[in-house]
Amino acid sequence: MPQPNVLIIDDEPLMRISIADALKDEGCQVKVAATGLEGVDLIKKEPFEIVISDLRLPGMDGLQILQTCKEVSPKTGVIVITAHGSVETAVGAIKMGAYDYITKPFSMDELLMIVNRLLKVLELEDENRSLREELEGRFSFKGLLGKNDKMREVLEKIKLVAPTDSTVLILGESGTGKELVANAIHHNSPRRDGAFIKVSCAALPESLLETELFGHERGAFTGALRQRKGRFELAHQGTLFLDEIGEISPLVQVKLLRVLQERQFERVGGDQTIEVDVRLICATQRDLKKEVQAGRFREDLFYRLSVVPVQLPPLRERKEDVLVLAEHFLGGFGLRAGKRVKAFSQRAQGLLIRYSFPGNVRELENTVERAVTLSHENKEIEPWDLCGFPSCPYLGGPPQPTCGFCSEGVPMAEKKTASADRLDVAREQFERQYIVKALERTKDNKTEAAKLLGLSRKALWEKCKRYGITKETNGAEE
């Protein structure tokens, strides 16, 4: 950090001079103030990395200075100086956001140690802020993250197509972020102030989808008690996003083709022609070219929809983005949960990179949310937090067939080693092994094994269930 700017607020001239000289020797730029009002005036005029303030000052005390400083310059670190009998007030200052306090009398070395420690904290915060800005600037676009070459091409294409009115067809597996791309295109287009209407074509049968898109007149069918506007009308001068476009029926394909060609349609049961100005964005996980060849999708409609195709790569093909996305989700879920979660441990990072994520970004997001929920305050995310099963193999249990983290070939030896340094894990591993040995000695007689272990039969059954202990596990016979 180049020459940090420090403000000293103290009504004792000798104290001000002594602290200022010591800080200048450390390479700091120093300003001084004899009163709280003078100090606050300086804080409002120029930025300071650190403010060192006495708690007892004429006109305005140190707590008021701290409060003002947090309002005007929240990134500034504040150190308060207090007399020996005012430690409780100093602790109150810490709760209000001060970095630290020091009691009189103190040695200058002690104060400089606190200042240097604070400077390192501020430097780390600046570095994190810069990295976050770099990440958001270089590798993201309106919620889309990625430094993989394929993803970079996608982001560049989105930036080029967003300002236009061209129809976009977004292709990709489920969970790759097709809706996020549609959102990014709309919100960076000239239509951003218009409506952004979304329709899931796969969620509605043909009859309902037709009236959903084009609306209906009163009496058009049984239950049509009033006129209803369709999604095309509601999206006038905005954007309409049709998800899973590959699922629409031939009848709806014909009507959709007409809207794209002529920019007009009629409501179901009506004869009034309605003109609309809508930008269309579609998405599908189907291969529409194959659907065209199979006769299930109109070729002319396909070419109308795919003016600008955007192909989203699956997460397994952009491994370098996994940790970028995971850290992004970790910060968001930690903030929402009000939980301080440090980061992913090295073992957890390795597990995330090795896993194929068949559910793509959506699965990664759900995995991180579960990990944040199951993790402890101020602890790193560990492999067992990612797995989420009560008898997770990382805690000594058997692999769970429904969990990809357990079943994708991570060696069991590594799984057991990964958790060996945790006391609670070691205790559970020992208990499991002890129960297995007791069952072997009693030839899987649960009643005898329970007596041997000093447990009730129900308690033994519950522990066997928890640790995944079966006859196949311990090799015992009936």
Rosetta blueprint (number, residue, H / E / L):
1 M L
2 P L
3 Q L
4 P L
5 N E
6 V E
7 L E
8 I E
9 I E
10 D L
11 D L
12 E L
13 P H
14 L H
15 M H
16 R H
17 I H
18 S H
19 I H
20 A H
21 D H
22 A H
23 L H
24 K H
25 D H
26 E L
27 G L
28 C L
29 Q E
30 V E
31 K E
32 V E
33 A E
34 A L
35 T L
36 G H
37 L H
38 E H
39 G H
40 V H
41 D H
42 L H
43 I H
44 K H
45 K H
46 E L
47 P L
48 F L
49 E L
50 I E
51 V E
52 I E
53 S E
54 D E
55 L L
56 R L
57 L L
58 P L
59 G L
60 M L
61 D L
62 G H
63 L H
64 Q H
65 I H
66 L H
67 Q H
68 T H
69 C H
70 K H
71 E H
72 V H
73 S L
74 P L
75 K L
76 T L
77 G E
78 V E
79 I E
80 V E
81 I E
82 T E
83 A L
84 H H
85 G H
86 S H
87 V H
88 E H
89 T H
90 A H
91 V H
92 G H
93 A H
94 I H
95 K H
96 M H
97 G L
98 A L
99 Y L
100 D E
101 Y E
102 I E
103 T E
104 K L
105 P L
106 F L
107 S L
108 M H
109 D H
110 E H
111 L H
112 L H
113 M H
114 I H
115 V H
116 N H
117 R H
118 L H
119 L H
120 K H
121 V H
122 L H
123 E H
124 L H
125 E H
126 D H
127 E H
128 N H
129 R H
130 S H
131 L H
132 R H
133 E H
134 E H
135 L H
136 E H
137 G H
138 R H
139 F L
140 S E
141 F E
142 K L
143 G L
144 L E
145 L E
146 G L
147 K L
148 N L
149 D H
150 K H
151 M H
152 R H
153 E H
154 V H
155 L H
156 E H
157 K H
158 I H
159 K H
160 L H
161 V H
162 A L
163 P L
164 T L
165 D L
166 S L
167 T L
168 V E
169 L E
170 I E
171 L E
172 G L
173 E L
174 S L
175 G L
176 T L
177 G L
178 K H
179 E H
180 L H
181 V H
182 A H
183 N H
184 A H
185 I H
186 H H
187 H H
188 N L
189 S L
190 P L
191 R L
192 R L
193 D L
194 G L
195 A L
196 F E
197 I E
198 K E
199 V E
200 S E
201 C H
202 A H
203 A H
204 L L
205 P L
206 E H
207 S H
208 L H
209 L H
210 E H
211 T H
212 E H
213 L H
214 F H
215 G L
216 H E
217 E L
218 R L
219 G L
220 A L
221 F L
222 T L
223 G L
224 A L
225 L L
226 R L
227 Q L
228 R E
229 K L
230 G L
231 R H
232 F H
233 E H
234 L H
235 A L
236 H L
237 Q L
238 G L
239 T E
240 L E
241 F E
242 L E
243 D E
244 E L
245 I H
246 G H
247 E H
248 I L
249 S L
250 P H
251 L H
252 V H
253 Q H
254 V H
255 K H
256 L H
257 L H
258 R H
259 V H
260 L H
261 Q H
262 E H
263 R L
264 Q E
265 F E
266 E E
267 R L
268 V E
269 G L
270 G L
271 D L
272 Q L
273 T E
274 I E
275 E E
276 V L
277 D L
278 V L
279 R E
280 L E
281 I E
282 C E
283 A E
284 T E
285 Q L
286 R L
287 D L
288 L H
289 K H
290 K H
291 E H
292 V H
293 Q H
294 A L
295 G L
296 R L
297 F L
298 R L
299 E H
300 D H
301 L H
302 F H
303 Y H
304 R H
305 L H
306 S L
307 V L
308 V E
309 P E
310 V E
311 Q E
312 L L
313 P L
314 P L
315 L H
316 R H
317 E H
318 R L
319 K H
320 E H
321 D H
322 V H
323 L H
324 V H
325 L H
326 A H
327 E H
328 H H
329 F H
330 L H
331 G H
332 G H
333 F H
334 G H
335 L H
336 R H
337 A H
338 G L
339 K L
340 R L
341 V L
342 K L
343 A L
344 F E
345 S L
346 Q H
347 R H
348 A H
349 Q H
350 G H
351 L H
352 L H
353 I H
354 R H
355 Y L
356 S L
357 F L
358 P L
359 G L
360 N H
361 V H
362 R H
363 E H
364 L H
365 E H
366 N H
367 T H
368 V H
369 E H
370 R H
371 A H
372 V H
373 T H
374 L H
375 S L
376 H L
377 E L
378 N L
379 K L
380 E L
381 I E
382 E L
383 P H
384 W H
385 D H
386 L H
387 C H
388 G L
389 F L
390 P L
391 S L
392 C L
393 P H
394 Y H
395 L H
396 G L
397 G L
398 P L
399 P L
400 Q L
401 P L
402 T L
403 C L
404 G H
405 F H
406 C H
407 S H
408 E L
409 G L
410 V L
411 P L
412 M H
413 A H
414 E H
415 K H
416 K H
417 T H
418 A H
419 S L
420 A L
421 D L
422 R L
423 L H
424 D H
425 V H
426 A H
427 R H
428 E H
429 Q H
430 F H
431 E H
432 R H
433 Q H
434 Y H
435 I H
436 V H
437 K H
438 A H
439 L H
440 E H
441 R H
442 T L
443 K L
444 D L
445 N L
446 K H
447 T H
448 E H
449 A H
450 A H
451 K H
452 L H
453 L H
454 G L
455 L L
456 S L
457 R H
458 K H
459 A H
460 L H
461 W H
462 E H
463 K H
464 C H
465 K H
466 R H
467 Y H
468 G L
469 I L
470 T L
471 K H
472 E H
473 T H
474 N H
475 G L
476 A L
477 E L
478 E L
